[in-house]
Amino acid sequence: MRLTSIRARVALLSTLFALLLVGGVTFATYFFVATGMRSSAEATSDRLAGAAERVFSRYQAQAVADAQAAGLTGAAADDFVREQVLRVVPEVVSQGLVYEGSFALSVTTTGAAELDVVWTVGDYGRAGDPERRQAALDLGSRTREYPSLPPLFLGLFAPADLGLYVVHLPLDLAGTRSAVLDVIYDPAREEAILDSTRLPMVAVTVVAFATSLLITNLIMGWALSLITSIKRTADSIDVGRLDVHLPQVGDNEVTELARSLNRLIDNLRYRNEAQSRFIADASHELATPVAGIRGYVNILRAWGAEDPGLREEAVSAIDRESRRMARLCSDLLSVIRSEEMVEFRSMRYDINAVSREVLANAATRYMDKHLDFEGPSEGPLWLHGDPDRVEEALGILVDNACKYTPDGGSVSVTTRRRRDVILIEIADTGVGIPEQDLPNVFERFYRSDLSRSKETGGFGLGLAIAKHIIDTSGGDIAVKSTIGRGTTFTVSLPRQRGKREAGA
């Protein structure tokens, strides 16, 4: 697989996308879990500080009551209360709270300037900051010494370390100037939870990454399979095969693209078949008069000088066949001319007069068929356009009507105005066009089976030329027909609109 191929690039992008997506979700999940563990550690340290404060207040109150009951007052009472608190409170704390934290009591006696630690419970090896302890004493309210936010993501690759959480709690201890209780919480439980989630989270990350890659590549393969099919189809078309189709499965954008390409292939196949038919027909039509001309030339050479009648017959036949060849060449030139960007004039003309002139010319050419011609009898009907090109199109339609109408039939041209367009109907009482052929009659090189006769001599070019002229004039053309009863072509041309560019 080339690195510059679409598949390689999509694979690289899908890998990066999956890595970013899954990695982002994993890091975000771990961040929220770690943040939750930090919040739990903070809440636990506050809970321990509150519990220690309540124990201290309770037993100090009990010691005061005991001193009063013993009749102690003044300094003696303060010493008694201090001794009781320093003896009982550490025991109570060590029995109830030491499993969750460490504690230390610092006091300043009368006349002393600094806090001295008088008792500790638990692992007090990592004590808090003395400055924070002094600050709590100066403020008279608890202060918190929480670790700064560490790089929590390191917990994905190494044992978690959330630091120590210390609460400095100022107390009023009898017989002292001031006291501070340090509550130290080591979040080992929260760190253990984080460590226990590492392996499952990494495993889920790997599985999610692999799954997303697999799904992405499956989708990519399904989408790119159409490109492969298009390539194979294009290769087949390049070698002349037009009997191939892209698969059309499901109802989605890829299927719509395949359906459009299949329609294009069908149109190419149809046009290729039509052109092949035309080449075969034109070759046959050209070969027949050429063979006839050569045959009569040979006759003239052999016996023409001796038999005047034979000579006249040969000359007539040569003239007839040469005119047939000339007509075929004229049709081919008309096809070429219709492809060119011929400049259309825009002038005011009478469509009724043009229609009558077309019928008059047809009546002269088909006099021997004794057809009944009927044209518009009303006065001028004006529109703008190129009268010569419109006359050429109407001439093709009327000529077709005369060709396929039996002797004694009728051909008519009627015109009428409808809003901003002029409608022209060319009707005949001819053989008609099969219904299955109607959608294709304007296609170049197409001939209905009913029109394949030597008498008519059509090449399937006239209607395509007429449609091109009408389209370029800004109009439309339609056809309806009944077998054995005749055909009607309806041409609509804009009244005030000039020409429009070919192909517009």
C-alpha positions, 0 to 999 in steps of 0.5 A: 500500500503506497503511503500516498494512496487514499487508503494509507492516508485514511488509515493514518488519519483514522489511527491518529483520530482513534489515538486522540479519541481513546487517549483523551477519554482515558486521560479524562476518566483518570483525571476525574477519578484522581480529582475525586480521590483528592476531594475524598482525601480533603473531606477525610482530613476535615472529618478527622479534624472535626472529630479530634476537636470534638474529643478534645472539647468533650474531655476538657469539659469533663476535666473542668467539671472534675476540677470543680467537683474536687474544689480546685480553683485557680492555677491548681484547677488549670494544672489539673485540667491540663494534666487530664487532657494531656493524659486522656485525649491521646489515649482516646484519639489513638483508640478511635482515630489513629487508624485514619490519621496522625495527630500532634498537639503543640502548646505554648506555656505562659512566658514561652514564645514558640509552640512545643509538641507535647504529644503525638499519636500515629506516624508523625514523622511527616509533620506539617509546616510550622509556619502554617501552624503558627498562622492558624494560631495567630488567626484563631481558626483552622488552616489547611495545608493541602498538597499542590495539584501533582501531575495526576496523569503520572498515576497511569504510569507509576504508583499514585502519590496524592501527598499529605493533607494537614489541618492545623486546629487552634485550641483553648487549653487550660493552663496554657497561652495557646495550643494547636492540634495538627491532623495529618491524613495520608491518603493511602486508601485513595492511592490504592484505589487509583493504583487498582484502576490503572491496569483495567483502565489501560486494558480498556484503553487498548481494547477500545483503541483496537476496536475503534481502529477495526471499526474505522478500517471496516468503514473505510474499506467499505467506502473505498471498495467503491473506488476499487469497483470504479477502477475495475469498471473504468478499466473494463470500459477502457478495453471496450467492455460496457456490460459492467455495473457497480454494486448497488447495495442498501440505500445510502450516498455510496449506493446513489453514486453507484447508481449514477455511475451505472446510469452513465455506463448504460448511456455510454453503452446505448450511445456506443450501440447506437453509433455502431448501428449507425456506422453499420447502417451508413456503411450499408447505405453507402455500399449499396449505391456505390455497388450500383454505380459501379455496376451500371458503369460497367454496363455502360462500358460494355453495352452503352454505346450500342443500346440507347435505352440501356444507356438511359437506364444506367444514367438514371440509376447512377443519378438516383444512387448518387443523389442518395449518397449526397443526401447521406453526406448532407445529413452527416454534415448537418450533424457536424454543423449542429455540434458547432456554436453556430450564431443564431439570428434574432429577428421578427418573423411570421411563423405562419408564413414559414410553416406554409413555405415548408408545406409548399416545399414538401408538397412539391417533393412528394407530389407522387404520393398524393398527400393532403397538406393543410397549413395555418390559414390565419394571418401573421403570428409573430415571434423573434428568432432565426427563421432560417433555422426554425424553417430547417427544423420544421422542414425535417419534421414535415419531411419525416411526416411525409416519408412515413405517411402512406399514399393518400394520407394527410400532413398538417401544420397548425399554430396557436398562441398560448401565453408567451409561447407559440405552439406548432403542431406537425401531425400526420396519418402515418404508420406511427412510432412504437411506444417503447421508441418514443423516449429515444426518437430524438437521440442521434443515430436512433431509428425505430424498427418501423423506419428501417426501410429502403423506401424511406432511406432515413439515417436516424439524424433528422430528429436529433438535428431538429431538437438541437435547433429547437433547444438552441432557439429556447424552445421545447419539442415533444412527441406523441404517437399511435401505431397505425393512426399517426404521429404529432410533434409539438414545438413550443417557441418563445414569442419575445425571447431571442436566441439562447446559447447552444447547450444552455 
